[in-house]
Amino acid sequence: MEEIVIYVAGNPDSYPIEYYDSQSGAYQGVIPDLLRAFSQQTNYEIRYYEPGSSDKRGQLAANFQVD
């Protein structure tokens, strides 16, 4: 089965629900854990687009860069 990629934009300031961990360079928290579990059980790969410490969700969604 072909893998389908879904791009998401994270909220770096919603600890513990979702936050950017600068040491790992990735989002951590409840939402990333749920998305990882979903990816492992399906043919969908969830990728965070431009992870970082600033909130870019509005800009990325307006530009159709994230799903």
Order of alpha helices (4+ residues) and beta strands (2+ residues): beta-beta-beta-beta-alpha-beta-alpha
